[in-house]
């Protein structure tokens, strides 16, 4: 390899290294462009996300409390219904006994 070929090879290698370095810088700058206005936007979005998560947690807590309250009301209503049905059954039995008694009295009389 003579001196001219060495100079050309060195020039090509240096040019490729420069191009590769410039491309790496451009790529890095392109992907890390989160400075200034972009950072403020990211802070705003993070704050909005945090507020949305808090609202979601509050809604879940409210729904759980409401569900427990409604389940208690359902249990109470079912107990009242059962007591009412038992009272109705007793009243029907008593009514049948009274009818039987009245019929027997009319039959004797």
C-alpha distances in whole Angstrom, upper triangle without the diagonal:
4,7,8,6,7,10,11,10,12,15,15,16,18,20,20,22,24,25,26,28,30,31,32,34,35,36,38,40,41,42,44,45,49,50,53,55,53,54,58,58,57,59,62,61,61,64,66,65,66,69,69,69,72,74,73,74,78,78,78,80,83,82,83,86,87,87,89,91,92,92,95,97,96,97,100,101,101,103,106,106,107,109,111,111,113,115,115,116,119,120,120,122,124,125,126,128,130,130,131,134,135,136,138,140,140,141,144,145
4,6,6,6,9,10,11,12,14,16,17,18,20,21,22,24,26,27,28,30,32,33,34,36,37,39,40,42,43,45,46,50,50,53,55,54,55,58,59,58,60,63,62,62,66,67,66,68,71,71,71,74,76,75,76,79,80,80,82,84,84,85,88,89,89,91,93,94,94,97,99,98,100,103,103,103,106,108,108,109,112,113,113,115,117,118,118,121,123,123,124,127,127,128,130,132,133,134,136,138,138,140,142,143,144,146,148
4,6,5,6,9,10,10,12,14,15,16,18,20,21,22,24,25,27,28,30,31,33,34,36,37,38,40,42,43,44,48,48,51,53,52,53,56,57,56,58,61,60,61,64,65,65,66,69,69,69,72,74,74,75,78,79,78,81,83,83,84,87,88,88,90,92,93,93,96,98,98,99,102,103,103,105,107,107,108,111,112,112,114,117,117,118,121,122,122,124,126,127,128,130,132,132,134,136,137,138,140,142,143,143,146,147
4,5,5,6,9,10,10,12,14,15,16,18,20,21,22,24,25,27,28,30,31,33,34,36,37,38,40,42,43,46,47,49,51,50,52,55,55,55,57,60,59,60,63,64,63,65,68,68,68,71,73,72,74,77,78,77,80,82,82,83,86,87,87,89,91,92,92,95,97,97,98,101,102,102,104,106,106,107,110,111,111,113,116,116,117,119,121,121,123,125,126,127,129,131,131,132,135,136,136,139,141,141,142,145,146
4,5,5,6,8,10,10,12,14,15,16,18,20,21,22,24,25,27,28,30,31,32,34,36,37,39,40,42,45,46,49,50,49,50,54,54,53,56,58,57,58,61,62,61,63,66,66,66,69,71,70,72,75,75,75,78,80,80,81,83,85,85,86,89,90,90,93,94,94,95,98,99,99,102,104,104,105,108,109,109,111,113,113,114,117,118,118,120,123,123,124,126,128,128,130,132,133,134,136,138,138,139,142,143
4,5,5,6,8,10,10,12,14,15,16,18,20,21,22,24,25,27,28,30,31,32,34,36,37,38,40,43,44,47,49,48,49,52,52,51,54,57,56,56,59,61,60,62,65,65,65,67,69,69,70,73,74,74,76,78,78,79,82,83,83,85,88,88,88,91,93,93,94,97,98,98,100,102,102,103,106,107,107,109,112,112,113,115,117,117,119,121,122,123,125,127,127,129,131,132,133,135,137,138,138,141,142
4,6,5,6,9,10,10,12,14,15,16,18,20,21,22,24,25,27,28,30,31,32,34,36,37,38,42,42,45,47,46,47,50,51,50,53,55,55,55,58,59,59,60,63,64,64,66,68,68,69,72,73,73,75,78,78,78,81,83,83,84,87,88,88,91,92,92,94,96,97,98,100,102,102,103,106,107,107,109,112,112,113,115,117,117,119,121,122,123,125,127,127,129,131,132,133,135,137,137,138,141,142
4,5,5,6,9,10,10,12,14,15,16,18,20,21,22,24,25,27,28,30,31,32,34,36,37,40,41,44,46,44,46,49,49,49,51,54,53,54,57,58,57,59,62,62,62,65,67,66,68,71,71,71,74,76,76,77,80,81,81,83,85,86,86,89,91,91,92,95,96,96,98,100,100,101,104,105,105,107,110,110,111,114,115,115,117,119,120,121,123,125,125,126,129,130,130,133,135,135,136,139,140
4,5,5,6,9,10,11,12,14,15,16,18,20,21,22,24,26,27,28,30,31,33,34,36,39,40,43,45,43,45,48,48,47,50,52,52,52,55,56,55,57,60,60,60,63,65,64,66,69,69,69,72,74,74,75,78,79,79,81,83,84,84,87,88,88,90,92,93,93,96,98,98,99,102,103,103,105,107,108,108,111,113,113,114,117,117,118,120,122,123,124,126,128,128,130,132,133,134,136,138
4,5,5,6,8,10,10,12,14,15,16,18,20,21,22,24,25,27,28,30,31,32,34,37,38,41,43,42,43,46,46,46,48,51,50,50,54,55,54,56,59,59,59,62,64,63,64,67,68,68,70,73,73,74,76,78,78,80,82,83,83,86,88,87,89,92,92,93,95,97,97,98,101,102,102,104,107,107,108,110,112,112,114,116,117,118,120,122,122,124,126,127,128,130,132,133,133,136,137
4,5,5,6,9,10,10,12,14,15,16,18,20,21,22,24,25,27,28,30,31,32,36,36,39,41,40,41,44,45,44,47,49,49,49,52,54,53,55,58,58,58,61,63,62,64,67,67,67,70,72,72,73,76,77,77,79,81,82,82,85,87,87,88,91,92,92,94,97,97,98,101,102,102,104,106,107,107,110,111,112,113,116,116,117,120,121,122,123,126,127,127,129,131,132,133,135,137
4,5,5,6,9,10,10,12,14,15,16,18,20,21,22,24,25,26,28,30,31,35,35,38,40,39,40,43,43,43,46,48,47,48,51,52,51,53,56,56,56,59,61,60,62,65,65,65,68,70,70,71,74,75,75,77,79,80,80,83,85,84,86,89,89,90,92,94,94,95,98,99,99,101,104,104,105,107,109,109,111,113,114,115,117,119,119,120,123,124,124,127,129,129,130,133,134
4,5,5,6,9,10,10,12,14,15,16,18,20,21,22,24,25,27,28,30,33,34,37,39,37,39,42,42,41,44,46,46,46,49,50,49,51,54,54,54,57,59,59,60,63,64,63,66,68,68,69,72,73,73,75,77,78,78,81,83,83,84,87,88,88,90,92,92,93,96,97,97,99,102,102,103,106,107,107,109,111,112,113,115,117,117,119,121,122,123,125,127,128,128,131,132
4,5,5,6,9,10,10,12,14,15,16,18,20,21,22,24,26,27,28,31,32,35,37,36,37,40,40,40,42,45,44,44,48,49,48,50,53,53,53,56,58,58,59,62,63,63,65,67,68,68,71,72,72,74,77,77,78,80,82,82,84,86,87,88,90,92,92,93,96,97,97,99,102,102,103,106,107,107,109,111,112,113,115,117,117,119,121,122,123,125,127,128,129,131,133
4,5,5,6,8,10,10,12,14,15,16,18,20,21,22,24,26,27,30,31,34,35,34,35,39,39,38,41,43,43,43,47,48,47,49,52,52,52,55,57,57,58,61,62,62,64,66,66,67,70,71,71,73,76,76,77,80,81,81,83,85,86,87,89,91,91,92,95,96,96,98,101,101,102,104,106,106,108,110,111,112,114,116,116,118,120,121,122,124,126,126,127,130,131
4,5,5,6,8,10,10,12,14,15,16,18,20,21,22,24,25,29,30,33,35,33,34,38,38,37,40,42,41,42,45,46,45,47,50,50,50,53,55,54,56,59,59,59,62,64,64,65,68,69,69,71,73,74,74,77,79,78,80,83,83,84,86,88,88,89,92,93,93,95,98,98,99,102,103,103,105,107,108,109,111,113,113,115,117,118,119,121,123,123,124,127,128
4,5,5,6,8,10,10,12,14,15,16,18,20,21,22,24,27,28,31,33,31,32,36,36,35,38,40,40,40,43,45,44,45,48,49,48,51,53,53,54,57,58,58,60,62,63,63,66,68,68,69,72,73,73,75,77,77,79,81,82,83,85,87,87,88,91,92,92,94,97,97,98,101,102,102,104,106,107,108,110,112,112,114,116,117,118,120,122,123,124,126,128
4,5,5,6,9,10,10,12,14,15,16,18,20,21,22,26,26,29,31,30,31,34,34,34,36,39,38,39,42,43,43,45,47,48,48,51,52,52,54,56,57,57,60,62,62,63,66,67,67,69,72,72,73,75,77,77,79,81,82,83,85,87,87,88,91,92,92,95,97,97,98,101,102,102,104,107,107,108,110,112,113,114,116,117,118,120,122,123,124,126,128
4,5,5,6,9,10,10,12,14,15,16,18,20,21,24,25,28,30,28,30,33,33,32,35,38,37,38,41,42,41,43,46,46,46,49,51,51,52,55,56,56,58,60,60,61,64,65,66,68,70,70,71,74,75,75,77,80,80,81,83,85,85,86,89,90,90,93,95,95,96,99,100,100,102,104,105,106,108,110,110,112,114,115,116,118,120,120,122,124,125
4,5,5,6,9,10,10,12,14,15,17,18,20,23,24,28,29,27,29,32,32,31,34,36,35,36,39,40,39,41,44,44,44,47,49,48,50,53,53,53,56,58,58,59,62,63,63,65,67,68,68,71,73,73,74,77,78,78,81,83,83,84,87,88,88,90,92,93,93,96,97,98,100,102,103,103,106,107,108,109,112,113,113,116,117,118,119,122,123
4,5,5,6,9,10,10,12,14,15,16,18,21,22,25,27,26,26,30,30,29,32,34,34,34,37,39,38,40,43,43,43,46,48,47,49,52,53,53,55,57,57,58,61,62,62,64,67,67,68,70,72,72,74,76,77,78,80,82,82,84,86,87,88,90,92,92,93,96,97,98,99,102,102,103,106,107,108,109,112,113,113,116,117,118,119,122,123
4,5,5,6,9,10,10,12,14,15,16,20,20,23,25,24,25,28,29,28,31,33,33,33,36,37,37,39,42,42,42,45,47,47,48,51,52,52,54,56,57,58,60,62,62,64,66,67,68,70,72,72,74,76,77,77,80,82,82,83,86,87,87,89,92,92,93,96,97,97,99,101,102,103,105,107,107,109,111,112,113,115,117,118,119,121,122
4,5,5,6,8,10,10,12,14,15,19,20,23,25,23,24,28,27,27,30,32,31,32,35,36,35,37,40,40,40,43,45,45,46,49,50,50,52,54,54,56,58,59,60,62,64,64,65,68,69,69,71,74,74,75,77,79,79,81,83,84,85,87,89,89,90,93,94,94,96,99,99,100,102,104,104,106,108,109,110,112,114,115,116,118,120
4,5,5,6,8,10,11,12,14,17,19,22,24,22,23,26,26,25,28,30,29,30,33,34,33,35,38,38,38,41,43,43,44,47,48,48,50,52,53,53,56,57,58,59,62,62,63,66,67,67,69,72,72,73,75,77,77,79,81,82,83,85,87,87,88,91,92,93,94,97,97,98,101,102,103,104,107,108,108,111,112,113,114,117,118
4,5,5,6,8,10,10,12,15,16,19,21,19,20,24,24,23,26,28,28,28,32,33,32,34,37,37,38,40,42,42,43,46,47,47,50,52,52,53,56,57,57,59,62,62,63,66,67,68,69,72,72,73,75,77,78,79,81,82,83,85,87,88,89,91,92,93,95,97,98,99,101,103,103,105,107,108,109,111,113,113,115,117,118
4,5,5,6,9,10,10,14,15,18,20,18,20,23,23,22,25,27,27,27,31,32,31,33,36,36,37,39,41,41,43,45,46,46,49,51,51,52,55,56,56,58,61,61,62,65,66,66,68,70,71,72,74,76,76,78,80,81,82,84,86,86,87,90,91,92,94,96,96,97,100,101,102,103,106,106,107,110,111,112,113,116,117
4,5,5,6,9,10,13,15,19,20,17,19,22,22,21,24,26,25,26,29,30,29,31,34,34,34,37,39,39,40,43,44,44,46,48,49,50,52,53,54,56,58,59,59,62,63,64,65,68,68,69,71,73,73,75,77,78,79,81,83,83,84,87,88,89,91,93,93,94,97,98,99,100,103,104,104,107,108,109,110,113,114
4,5,5,6,8,11,13,17,18,16,17,20,20,19,22,24,23,24,27,28,28,29,32,33,33,35,37,37,38,41,42,42,45,47,47,48,51,52,52,54,57,57,58,60,62,62,64,66,67,68,70,72,72,74,76,77,78,80,82,83,84,86,87,88,90,92,93,94,96,97,98,100,102,103,104,106,108,108,110,112,113
4,6,5,6,9,10,14,15,13,15,18,18,18,20,23,22,23,26,27,27,29,31,32,32,35,37,37,38,41,42,42,45,47,47,48,51,52,53,55,57,57,58,61,62,63,64,67,67,68,71,72,73,74,77,78,78,80,82,83,84,87,88,88,90,92,93,94,96,98,98,100,102,103,104,106,108,109,110,112,113
4,6,6,9,11,14,15,13,15,18,17,17,20,22,21,22,25,26,25,28,30,30,31,34,35,35,37,40,40,41,43,45,45,47,49,50,51,53,55,55,56,59,60,61,63,65,65,66,69,70,71,72,75,75,76,78,80,81,82,84,85,86,88,90,91,92,94,96,96,98,100,101,102,104,106,106,108,110,111
4,6,8,11,14,15,12,13,17,16,15,18,20,19,19,23,24,23,25,28,28,28,31,33,32,34,37,37,38,40,42,42,44,46,47,48,50,52,53,53,56,57,58,59,62,63,63,66,67,68,69,72,73,73,75,77,78,79,81,83,83,85,87,88,89,91,93,93,95,97,98,99,101,103,104,105,107,108
4,5,8,12,13,10,11,14,14,13,16,18,18,18,21,23,22,24,27,27,27,30,32,32,33,36,37,37,39,42,42,43,46,47,48,49,51,52,53,56,57,58,59,62,63,63,66,67,68,69,72,73,73,76,77,78,79,82,83,83,85,87,88,89,92,93,94,95,97,98,99,102,103,104,105,108,109
4,6,9,10,8,9,12,12,12,15,17,17,18,20,22,22,24,26,27,27,30,31,32,33,36,37,38,40,41,42,44,46,47,48,50,52,52,54,56,57,58,60,62,63,64,66,67,68,70,72,73,74,76,78,78,80,82,83,84,86,88,88,90,92,93,94,96,98,98,100,102,103,104,105,108,109
4,7,8,5,5,9,9,8,11,13,13,14,17,18,18,20,23,23,24,26,28,29,30,32,34,35,36,38,39,40,43,44,45,47,48,49,51,53,54,55,57,59,60,61,63,64,65,67,69,70,71,73,75,75,77,79,80,81,83,85,85,87,89,90,91,93,95,96,97,99,100,101,103,105,106
4,6,6,5,8,10,10,11,14,15,16,18,19,20,22,24,25,26,28,30,31,32,34,35,36,38,40,41,42,44,46,47,49,50,51,53,55,56,57,59,61,62,63,65,66,67,69,71,72,73,75,77,77,79,81,82,83,85,87,87,89,91,92,93,95,97,98,99,101,103,103,105,107,108
4,6,5,7,9,10,11,13,15,16,17,19,20,21,23,25,26,27,29,30,32,33,35,36,38,39,41,42,44,45,47,48,50,51,53,54,56,57,59,60,61,63,65,66,67,69,71,72,73,75,76,77,79,81,82,83,85,87,87,89,91,92,93,95,97,97,99,101,102,103,105,107,108
4,5,5,6,9,10,11,12,14,15,17,18,20,21,23,24,26,27,29,30,32,33,35,36,37,39,41,42,43,45,47,48,49,51,53,54,55,57,58,59,61,63,64,65,67,69,69,71,73,74,75,77,79,80,81,83,84,85,87,89,90,90,93,94,95,96,99,100,100,102,105,105
4,5,5,6,9,10,10,12,14,15,16,18,20,21,22,24,26,27,28,30,31,33,35,36,37,39,41,42,43,45,46,47,49,51,52,53,55,57,57,59,61,62,63,65,67,68,69,71,73,73,75,77,78,79,81,83,83,85,87,88,89,91,93,93,95,97,98,99,101,103,104
4,5,5,6,9,10,10,12,14,15,16,18,20,21,23,24,25,27,29,30,31,33,35,36,37,39,40,42,43,45,46,48,50,51,52,54,55,56,58,60,61,62,64,66,67,68,70,71,72,74,76,77,78,80,82,82,84,86,87,88,90,92,92,94,96,97,98,100,102,103
4,5,5,6,9,10,11,12,14,15,17,18,20,21,23,24,26,27,29,30,32,33,35,36,38,39,40,42,43,45,46,48,49,51,53,54,55,57,59,60,61,63,64,65,67,69,70,71,73,75,75,77,79,80,81,83,85,86,86,89,90,91,92,95,96,97,98,101,101
4,5,5,6,9,10,11,12,14,15,16,18,20,21,22,24,26,27,28,30,31,33,35,36,37,39,41,42,43,45,47,48,49,51,52,53,55,57,58,59,61,63,63,64,67,68,69,70,73,73,74,77,78,79,80,83,83,84,86,88,89,90,92,94,94,96,98,99
4,5,5,6,9,10,10,12,14,15,16,18,20,21,22,24,25,27,29,30,31,33,35,36,37,39,40,41,43,45,46,47,49,51,52,53,55,57,57,59,61,62,63,65,67,67,69,71,72,73,75,77,77,79,81,82,83,85,87,88,89,91,93,93,95,97,98
4,5,5,6,9,10,10,12,14,15,17,18,20,21,23,24,26,27,29,30,32,33,34,36,38,39,40,42,44,45,46,48,50,51,52,54,55,56,58,60,61,62,64,66,67,68,70,71,72,74,76,77,78,80,81,82,84,86,87,88,90,92,93,94,96,97
4,5,5,6,9,10,11,12,14,15,16,18,20,21,22,24,26,27,28,30,32,33,34,36,37,39,40,42,43,44,46,48,49,50,52,54,54,57,58,59,60,63,64,65,66,68,69,70,73,74,75,76,79,79,80,82,84,85,86,88,90,90,92,94,95
4,5,5,6,9,10,10,12,14,15,16,18,20,21,22,24,25,27,28,30,31,32,35,36,37,38,41,42,43,45,46,47,48,51,52,53,55,57,57,58,61,62,63,64,67,67,68,71,72,73,74,77,78,78,81,82,83,84,87,88,89,90,93,93
4,5,5,6,9,10,11,12,14,15,17,18,20,21,23,24,26,27,29,30,31,33,35,36,37,39,41,42,43,45,46,48,49,51,52,54,56,56,58,60,61,62,64,66,67,68,70,71,72,74,76,77,78,80,82,82,84,86,87,88,90,92,93
4,5,5,6,9,10,11,12,14,15,17,18,20,21,23,24,26,27,28,30,32,33,34,36,38,39,40,42,44,45,46,48,49,50,52,54,55,56,58,60,61,62,64,65,66,69,70,71,73,75,75,76,79,80,81,82,85,86,87,88,91,91
4,5,5,6,9,10,10,12,14,15,16,18,20,21,22,24,26,27,28,30,31,32,34,36,37,38,40,42,43,44,46,47,48,50,52,53,54,56,58,58,60,62,63,64,66,68,68,70,72,73,74,76,78,79,80,82,83,84,86,88,89
4,5,5,6,9,10,10,12,14,15,16,18,20,21,22,24,25,27,29,30,31,33,35,36,37,39,41,41,43,45,46,47,49,51,52,53,55,56,57,59,61,62,63,65,67,67,69,71,72,73,75,77,77,79,81,82,83,85,87,88
4,5,5,6,9,10,11,12,14,15,17,18,20,21,23,24,26,27,29,30,32,33,35,36,38,39,40,42,44,45,46,48,50,51,52,54,55,56,58,60,61,62,64,66,67,68,70,71,72,74,76,77,78,80,82,83,84,86,87
4,5,5,6,9,10,11,12,14,15,16,18,20,21,22,24,26,27,28,30,32,33,34,36,37,39,40,42,43,44,46,48,49,50,52,54,54,56,58,59,60,62,64,65,66,68,69,70,73,74,75,76,78,80,80,82,84,85
4,5,5,6,9,10,10,12,14,15,16,18,20,21,22,24,26,27,28,30,31,32,34,36,37,38,40,42,42,44,46,47,48,51,52,52,54,56,57,58,60,62,63,64,66,67,68,70,72,73,74,76,78,78,80,82,83
4,5,5,6,9,10,10,12,14,15,16,18,20,21,23,24,25,27,29,30,31,33,35,36,37,39,40,41,43,45,46,47,49,51,52,53,55,56,57,59,61,62,63,65,67,68,70,71,72,73,76,77,78,79,82,82
4,5,5,6,9,10,11,12,14,15,17,18,20,21,23,24,26,27,29,30,32,33,34,36,38,39,40,42,44,45,46,48,49,50,52,54,55,56,58,60,61,62,64,65,66,69,70,71,72,74,76,77,78,80,81
4,5,5,6,9,10,10,12,14,15,16,18,20,21,22,24,26,27,28,30,31,32,34,36,37,38,40,42,43,44,46,47,48,50,52,53,54,56,58,58,60,62,63,64,66,68,69,70,72,73,74,76,78,79
4,5,5,6,9,10,10,12,14,15,16,18,20,21,22,24,26,26,28,30,31,32,34,36,37,38,40,41,42,45,46,47,48,51,51,53,55,56,57,59,61,62,63,65,66,67,69,71,72,73,75,77,78
4,5,5,6,9,10,11,12,14,15,17,18,20,21,23,24,26,27,29,30,31,33,35,36,37,39,40,42,44,45,46,48,50,51,52,54,55,56,58,60,61,62,64,66,67,68,70,71,72,74,76,77
4,5,5,6,9,10,11,12,14,15,16,18,20,21,23,24,26,27,28,30,32,33,34,36,38,39,40,42,43,44,46,48,49,50,52,54,55,56,58,59,60,62,64,65,66,68,70,71,72,74,75
4,5,5,6,9,10,10,12,14,15,16,18,20,21,22,24,26,26,28,30,31,32,34,36,37,38,40,41,42,44,46,47,48,50,52,52,54,56,57,58,60,62,63,64,66,67,68,70,72,73
4,5,5,6,9,10,10,12,14,15,16,18,20,21,22,24,25,27,29,30,31,33,35,36,37,39,40,41,43,45,46,47,49,51,51,53,55,56,57,59,61,62,63,65,66,68,69,71,72
4,5,5,6,9,10,11,12,14,15,17,18,20,21,23,24,26,27,29,30,32,33,35,36,38,39,40,42,44,45,46,48,49,51,52,54,55,56,58,60,61,62,64,66,67,68,70,71
4,5,5,6,8,10,10,12,14,15,16,18,20,21,22,24,26,27,28,30,32,33,34,36,37,38,40,42,43,44,46,48,48,50,52,53,54,56,58,59,60,62,63,65,66,68,69
4,5,5,6,9,10,10,12,14,15,16,18,20,21,22,24,25,26,28,30,31,32,34,36,36,38,40,41,42,44,46,47,48,50,51,52,54,56,57,58,60,62,63,64,66,67
4,5,5,6,9,10,10,12,14,15,16,18,20,21,23,24,25,27,29,30,31,33,35,36,37,39,40,42,43,45,46,48,49,51,52,54,55,56,58,60,61,62,64,66,67
4,5,5,6,9,10,11,12,14,15,17,18,20,21,23,24,26,27,29,30,32,33,34,36,38,39,40,42,43,45,46,48,49,51,52,54,55,57,58,60,61,63,64,65
4,5,5,6,8,10,10,12,14,15,16,18,20,21,22,24,26,27,28,30,31,32,34,36,37,38,40,42,42,44,46,47,48,50,52,53,54,56,57,59,60,62,63
4,5,5,6,9,10,10,12,14,15,16,18,20,21,22,24,25,26,28,30,31,32,34,36,37,39,40,41,43,45,46,47,49,50,51,53,55,56,57,59,61,62
4,5,5,6,9,10,11,12,14,15,17,18,20,21,23,24,26,27,29,30,31,33,34,36,38,39,40,42,44,45,46,48,49,51,52,54,55,56,58,60,61
4,5,5,6,9,10,11,12,14,15,17,18,20,21,22,24,26,27,28,30,32,33,34,36,37,38,40,42,43,44,46,48,49,50,52,53,55,56,58,59
4,5,5,6,9,10,10,12,14,15,16,18,20,21,22,24,25,26,28,30,31,32,34,36,36,38,40,41,42,44,46,47,48,50,51,53,54,56,57
4,5,5,6,9,10,10,12,14,15,16,18,20,21,23,24,25,27,29,30,31,33,34,36,37,39,40,41,43,45,46,47,49,51,52,53,55,56
4,5,5,6,9,10,11,12,14,15,17,18,20,21,23,24,26,27,28,30,32,33,34,36,38,39,40,42,43,45,46,48,49,51,52,54,55
4,5,5,6,9,10,10,12,14,15,16,18,20,21,22,24,26,26,28,30,31,32,34,36,37,38,40,41,42,44,46,47,48,50,52,53
4,5,5,6,9,10,10,12,14,15,16,18,20,21,22,24,25,26,28,30,31,32,34,35,37,39,40,41,43,45,46,47,49,51,52
4,5,5,6,9,10,11,12,14,15,17,18,20,21,23,24,26,27,29,30,32,33,34,36,37,39,40,42,43,45,46,48,49,51
4,5,5,6,9,10,11,12,14,15,16,18,20,21,22,24,26,27,28,30,32,33,34,36,37,38,40,42,43,45,46,48,49
4,5,5,6,9,10,10,12,14,15,16,18,20,21,22,24,25,26,28,30,31,32,34,36,37,38,40,41,42,44,46,47
4,5,5,6,9,10,10,12,14,15,16,18,20,21,22,24,25,27,28,30,31,33,34,36,37,39,40,41,43,45,46
4,5,5,6,9,10,11,12,14,15,17,18,20,21,23,24,26,27,28,30,32,33,34,36,38,39,40,42,43,45
4,5,5,6,9,10,10,12,14,15,16,18,20,21,22,24,26,26,28,30,31,32,34,36,37,38,40,42,43
4,5,5,6,9,10,10,12,14,15,16,18,20,20,22,24,25,26,28,30,31,32,34,36,37,38,40,41
4,5,5,6,9,10,10,12,14,15,16,18,20,21,23,24,26,27,29,30,31,33,34,36,37,39,40
4,5,5,6,9,10,11,12,14,15,16,18,20,21,22,24,26,27,28,30,31,33,34,36,37,39
4,5,5,6,9,10,10,12,14,15,16,18,20,21,22,24,25,26,28,30,31,32,34,36,37
4,5,5,6,9,10,10,12,14,15,16,18,20,21,22,24,25,27,28,30,31,33,34,36
4,5,5,6,9,10,11,12,14,15,17,18,20,21,22,24,26,27,28,30,31,33,34
4,5,5,6,9,10,10,12,14,15,16,18,20,21,22,24,26,27,28,30,31,32
4,5,5,6,9,10,10,12,14,15,16,18,20,21,22,24,25,27,28,30,31
4,5,5,6,9,10,11,12,14,15,17,18,20,21,23,24,26,27,29,30
4,5,5,6,8,10,11,12,14,15,16,18,20,21,22,24,26,27,28
4,5,5,6,9,10,10,12,14,15,16,18,20,21,22,24,26,26
4,5,5,6,9,10,10,12,14,15,16,18,20,21,22,24,25
4,5,5,6,9,10,11,12,14,15,17,18,20,21,23,24
4,5,5,6,9,10,10,12,14,15,16,18,20,21,22
4,5,5,6,9,10,10,12,14,15,16,18,20,21
4,5,5,6,9,10,10,12,14,15,16,18,20
4,5,5,6,9,10,11,12,14,15,17,18
4,5,5,6,8,10,10,12,14,15,16
4,5,5,6,8,10,10,12,14,15
4,6,5,6,9,10,10,12,14
4,5,5,6,9,10,11,12
4,5,5,6,8,10,10
4,5,5,6,9,10
4,5,5,6,9
4,5,5,6
4,5,5
4,6
4
